[in-house]
Amino acid sequence: MTPMPLSGPEVLGPAPRDPDQKFWDVEAQTMDPERRRAMQEERLRTMLRRILEAPAPLFKGKLAAAGISSADDLESLDDLWQIPPTVKQDLRESETAHPPWGDYRFTSPNQCVRMGTSTGTTGTPTVMLWTRHDIWVEYESGARIWWRNGWRPGMIATHAHPAYLYGGGVMLSGSYEYFGLVNCWVPPPDTDELAEQGIRTWMRIKPDIPFVGFSLGRYFEVSAKLGLDPFEEVGLRIPEMGGAGKGSPLMTAGLECYAYLGGPCGQQPGAHLHEDWAIVQAVDPDTGREVPDGEWGNLVVTTLDRDNGLLRYDLEEACAITREPCTCGETTIRGFWGGRFKDLLRVQGSRFNVHEVERALRKVDGVSKPSLEYVVVRPSDDNDPLRVRVEVGEASADRDSLASACASAIAEGIGIKATVEVLDREALPRAGFKATRVVEA
C-alpha cells in the first residue's frame, strides 16, 4: 500500500512475494471492514478538499448541488448519495466547453505521464490522463487479481488488446510486467493475417496463461481456416460465461474510471472489490441511494487516492453488491456485473442482456463452431419475436433445422420467442476487439 520510490530498480516492480502466500497484499485485502471504511472516509474527504481547492469545477458544481462547501460537510459514506452522479456525457460536455482536457481534472496534464482516449463506441471519445501514482494504483490492483487467479511471476501471459490512443493494451501489458509475468502481446486480429501472427506465436511460445479476450472467436475461426486444432495445437480455451442468475464477477469499471476494480477468488460468487481505492455502489437511479444488497442497481464508482479521480461516476451499467463474509478470508465486499444498459433488450415482457442470447446460441454446435458470429436486431415492439442473425458453422447443415434449433435454445435459455436467420459464413462484419452484437433494424 506504499507507492513505489521515484528512482532505483524497485520502480520497475514490487517487492518479491512468497509464492505460497494467500494474498498479494495481505494488509489491504484482509483489513477489518470498519477500519477500511474509516480509510475510505478519510480518502474521500481528501478528494473533496482537492475538488474545492484545485478547483475541479465540474465536480465542485456537483458538491454545490448537494450543499457541500467544505470537506467536513460530508459526515460519512452514508451521505454520499446526496452528491449528484457524473455520467460519461458530463465528461464529454466538459471537454467540449474547456478543450482539450475539460474542467474536471485534479492534476495538470504536465504532471501526467500517459494519456489515452476511450473507445468512442457510445459517442465522442473522452480523454484519459494518468500520473505515475495513478498507474501504480492500477498495477497494484491488477497484481491482486493475477495473484487471486493463481498466476505467479515468471509465467508467460498473452493478450491482444489494442493500443495507441486506446490505452487498454498498454495498461494490461504494464500490469503484467509490473507483476513479473512474461508479457506476450500480439496484435488484435483485425485481419486474418494479423490473427495468424498471434496463432503462430502461441504455437511457438506456448503461454502458461492462454489467450482469453473479446476477440477469441476470431482466433478460433482463423485457426480453422489454417487447418489447426484451436485447443490442441494453438492452446486456446473457451472461458466459462457468468451465470444468468447473479451475473458475472464485477472486475472493471472501464479504463477511464478503474481498470482493475476487483477479481474473483473462485470460492464464493462475485469479485472482491478493491475498496481501499474505490467506493463502489449499486444505486437506484431514481433516488441516488444504494439498493439493498443482492439487488441490481447502477454501477457508481468513486475512485480514491488518485491524482486524477472521478466522483460518483455512474457507468450506466448494472451491478449488485454482497457483503456476506467470504470463505477465502478476504474481507472486502463482492460485486456482480449485470451488463451494459445499452445492451439490455426488452421484448415479450422480458428484460435481458445480449450475452444471454450468446449463452443460448453456444449450445448449438451448428453455429458455434469454429466461432459464434451473430447479431441481435434491437426490438421495436414488445410483442414481436426477437430477431437474431447468426452465421452457419463450419459443417454443412440444413439451415431451417439450424434456425429451429437456435430458436429452441433461446426459448429454453431466456423464455422468449425468436426468429432466427442463418447466414453464410463471413456474412457479418468482423471485429479485432469488441464486436457489435446489437444492431438497429
Buried (B, 14 or more C-beta within 10 A) or exposed (E): EEEBEEEEEEEEBBEEBEEEEBBBBEEBBBBEEEEBBEBBBEBBBBBBEBBBEBBBBBBBBBBEEBEBEEBEBBEEBEEBBBBBBBBBEBBBBBBEEBEEBBBBBBBEEEBBEBBBBBBEEEEBBBBBBBBBBBBBBBBBBBBBBBBBBEBBBEBBBBBBBBBEBBBBBBBBBBBBBBBBBBBBBBBBBBBBEBBBBBBBBBEEBEBBBBBEBBBBBBBBBBBBEBEBEBEEBBBBEBEEEBEBEBBBBBBBBBBBBBBBBBBBBEEBBBBBBBBBBBBBBBBBEEEBEBBEEEEBBBBBBBBBBBBBBBBBBBBBBBBBBBEEEBEBEBBBBBBBBBBBBEBBBEBBEEEBBBBBBBBBBBBBEBBBBBBBBBBBBBBEEEEEBBBBBBBBBBEEBEBEEBBBBBBBBBBEBBEBBBBBBBBEBEEBEBBBBEBEBBEEE
